[in-house]
C-alpha cells in the first residue's frame, strides 16, 4: 500500500476522528503532518509499518479523505531542482 504526501479533507465525514488518529501516530513518532491550507494536509512517513499504512488508508477511505495529487507533482519538481542546482559544485 502507498501513502501519499498530500490529502484533502474537503469532503471528510469526521475530521475529529482523522486528526485523533494522525495525532496518535505523531505521538508514537511514526509520522509528521501539517495543515497546508484549510482543507489539505501534508503527511510524512517516519516509521510506519505496512499495517499502519493499511489501517490509515482504510480510515481515509471510510471518512472520504482523498489523496491530493496536484501537490505530489510539485514535490517531485522541487526534488529534481535540488539536484540540478547541486551539480554545479
C-alpha positions as CSV (number, residue, x, y, z in Angstrom):
1,X,0.0,0.0,0.0
2,X,1.1,3.5,-0.7
3,X,0.8,6.6,1.5
4,X,0.6,9.9,-0.5
5,X,2.2,13.1,0.7
6,X,-0.9,15.3,0.5
7,X,-4.6,14.6,1.4
8,X,-7.8,16.6,1.0
9,X,-10.3,16.7,3.9
10,X,-12.7,18.8,1.9
11,X,-15.3,16.0,1.8
12,X,-14.4,14.4,5.1
13,X,-17.2,12.9,7.2
14,X,-15.5,13.1,10.6
15,X,-12.4,15.4,10.8
16,X,-12.1,14.8,14.5
17,X,-11.6,11.1,14.0
18,X,-9.0,11.7,11.3
19,X,-6.9,14.1,13.4
20,X,-7.2,11.9,16.5
21,X,-5.6,9.1,14.5
22,X,-2.9,11.4,13.0
23,X,-2.1,12.8,16.4
24,X,-1.8,9.3,17.8
25,X,0.7,8.3,15.1
26,X,2.6,11.5,15.5
27,X,2.9,11.0,19.3
28,X,4.2,7.5,18.6
29,X,6.9,9.1,16.3
30,X,5.6,7.3,13.2
31,X,4.5,10.4,11.2
32,X,4.7,14.1,11.0
33,X,1.9,16.1,9.5
34,X,0.9,19.7,8.9
35,X,-2.0,21.5,7.5
36,X,-1.5,23.1,4.1
37,X,-4.4,25.4,3.9
38,X,-7.9,24.8,5.2
39,X,-8.7,21.5,3.5
40,X,-5.3,20.0,2.8
41,X,-2.7,18.3,5.0
42,X,0.8,17.0,4.2
43,X,1.9,13.8,5.9
44,X,5.4,12.4,6.1
45,X,6.0,8.7,6.9
46,X,8.8,8.5,9.5
47,X,8.4,4.9,10.8
48,X,5.0,3.5,9.7
49,X,4.7,-0.3,9.3
50,X,2.6,-1.8,6.5
51,X,-0.3,-2.5,8.9
52,X,-0.3,1.2,9.9
53,X,-0.4,2.3,6.3
54,X,-3.2,-0.1,5.5
55,X,-5.2,1.0,8.5
56,X,-4.7,4.6,7.8
57,X,-5.8,4.1,4.1
58,X,-8.9,2.3,5.3
59,X,-9.7,5.1,7.7
60,X,-9.2,7.7,5.0
61,X,-11.4,5.7,2.6
62,X,-14.2,5.3,5.2
63,X,-14.2,9.0,6.0
64,X,-13.8,10.4,2.5
65,X,-10.3,11.7,2.8
66,X,-8.7,11.7,-0.7
67,X,-5.1,11.9,-1.9
68,X,-4.5,15.4,-3.3
69,X,-2.3,14.5,-6.4
70,X,-1.7,18.1,-7.6
71,X,0.8,18.8,-4.9
72,X,2.5,15.4,-5.5
73,X,3.8,16.7,-8.8
74,X,5.2,19.9,-7.1
75,X,7.2,17.8,-4.6
76,X,8.8,15.8,-7.4
77,X,9.7,19.1,-9.2
78,X,11.3,20.5,-6.1
79,X,13.3,17.4,-5.6
80,X,14.6,17.5,-9.2
81,X,15.6,21.2,-8.9
82,X,17.6,20.5,-5.8
83,X,19.8,18.0,-7.7
84,X,20.1,20.2,-10.7
85,X,21.5,23.1,-8.6
86,X,23.9,20.9,-6.7
87,X,25.6,19.5,-9.8
88,X,27.5,22.8,-10.2
89,X,29.6,22.1,-7.1
